[in-house]
Amino acid sequence: MNSNSIPLVVATGLLLAATNESWAMPPRQQSVSGVIEAIDCASHTITLKPKAVTAPLTFVWNDSTRFTRKGGCAKGSFYFGQTVRVTYRREVGQNVLREVSTKGASAGCSVTCR
């Protein structure tokens, strides 16, 4: 390799290294529907039995998680056996909830987490 090509190789390497950061993308968002099997308010976790998957999935929620309910009930109100649709991302080894959508009447809201 001659001495004129060394700066070109270094510049190309720096350019490629700088553009790799712009290619980084956030975790892909996924959705699943199922029935709530367990709720742990202290650790902010919900265990869901998806319709299409045999094994239950555990999700965590945080302050940015949105809870919606058609028919009433306060934010964060769930009950065991309730059918929900969740949108989540896989982050740092956990399924982090982005949104929880529930359907049905407001009767049966037995667990309220704050």
Residue pairs with C-beta under 8 A, 6 or more apart in sequence:
1 9
26 89
27 89
27 90
27 91
28 89
28 90
29 87
29 88
29 89
29 98
30 87
30 88
30 89
30 90
31 85
31 86
31 87
31 88
32 48
32 50
32 52
32 53
32 57
32 85
32 86
32 88
33 50
33 51
33 83
33 84
33 85
33 86
34 48
34 49
34 50
34 51
34 53
34 57
34 83
34 84
34 86
35 48
35 49
35 51
35 81
35 82
35 83
35 84
36 46
36 47
36 48
36 49
36 78
36 79
36 80
36 81
36 82
36 84
37 47
37 48
37 49
37 56
37 80
38 45
38 46
38 47
38 80
39 45
39 46
39 47
39 78
39 80
39 111
39 113
40 46
41 111
41 113
41 114
43 60
44 60
44 61
44 62
44 113
45 58
45 59
45 60
45 61
46 58
46 59
46 61
46 78
46 86
46 97
46 100
47 56
47 57
47 58
47 59
48 56
48 57
48 58
48 59
48 84
48 86
49 56
50 56
50 57
57 95
58 95
59 86
59 88
59 94
59 95
59 96
59 97
60 94
60 95
60 96
60 97
61 96
61 97
61 100
62 96
62 97
64 98
65 96
65 97
65 98
65 99
65 100
66 98
66 99
66 100
67 75
67 76
67 77
67 99
67 100
67 102
68 99
68 100
68 101
68 102
69 75
69 77
69 101
69 102
69 106
70 102
70 103
70 104
71 103
71 104
71 105
71 106
72 105
72 106
72 109
73 102
73 106
73 109
74 109
74 112
76 112
76 113
76 114
77 109
77 111
77 112
78 84
78 100
78 102
78 109
78 110
78 111
78 113
79 108
79 109
79 110
79 111
80 110
80 111
82 102
82 104
82 108
83 102
83 103
83 104
84 100
84 101
84 102
85 100
85 101
85 102
86 97
86 99
86 100
86 101
87 97
87 98
87 99
88 95
88 96
88 97
88 98
89 95
89 96
89 98
90 96
